[in-house]
Amino acid sequence: MGGEADVFNKLKDSKGNFKKSLVEDIRGMLSLYEATHLRVHGESILDEALAFTTTYLEPVATQFSSPLAAQVNNALNRPLRKSLPRLGARYYMPIYQDDHLHDEILLKFAKLDFNMSQKVHQKELTTSFLGMGDIVTKESFEWVLSNPKIVKASSIICRLMDDTAGHKDEQQRQHVASAVECYMKQHGTSEEEVVKLFGEQVKNAWKDINEEFIKPTTVPMPLLERVLNLARVMDLLYKEADCYTNSHLMKDHVASLLRDPVQL
């Protein structure tokens, strides 16, 4: 286990279990839950913390009606690490506004910043590495083409989430076998087992991405963030359904991000 995760041992009791007193601090539990999504391989304590916090936060999201409960529900659906920053901010602002502890000036500036950025993107939309100026060098493109671990991990998330969400549609519309179906036939396993296996591989790929952000790298951070954002888009497109094939399911997200300004 990495030394960075050792600090979380303080949250355990003498028996090695997470302290029950933690559940009394919902905001603290939410912060711990968000932190677990930055885990890398070998940090079993954060795997345990994810299961622990999820178990205790789920009732908060369903049994209570408050800005905090809405925030918890939002986090359980898509944690910050898997959220596109601008879209996450768009959905968080009304939750924050309903919190009586919110900072009115901070909220005002957040809304203005979002609306100004939205107008910029309406005029010119942000093609991966192209258009990033001097930050992208020949070496940067060579790095991407070498298929480094973070790019490979992002591709795994893309491929497996796509196949898991869309394999039934693909069979019905194109009469072709999906990766899920092929794996089922090759290994003699059920659809449920394959979906679970693919889900575990996606979780491991997220750990690979997190590791690449921690370790020194030869490419600038903005390029790594492009790869991270690709994985975030895949989570948005395929977590609950095949929103790429059924593009109408994305209309609210697109409208919130690029068309509808935040009401001041």
Beta strands, then each sheet from edge to edge (+ up, - down):
end
